[in-house]
């Protein structure tokens, strides 16, 4: 019986020494789903786009009458797990996404995203 109590006490004490923490940070532009849905109904103007996302990272002109508005975003995540006093692990991940909006006559006609 005393071994069982000792084991339960040890497990209880050690469980307080185990932890996990994750932090995330996004820099740049990340369009919300409502904005992208308005593109499907054909009601997304460049005024709405700049109001919601601000100025683009760049604007390209692939052909006469067509512009490509580019918004870049970078997401960073940091993870930390510790098993005190035995070990601690930390790792980072990041991703970069480019949102491209094709604009004709002041209206957004297409959107796509690219990982880079």
Buried (B, 14 or more C-beta within 10 A) or exposed (E): EEEEEEEEEEEEEEEEEEEEEEEEEEEBBBBEEEBBEBBEEEEBBBEBBEEBBEEBBEEEEEEEEBBBBBBBBBBBBBBBBBEEEEEEEEEEEEEBBBBBBBBEEEBBEEBEEEEE
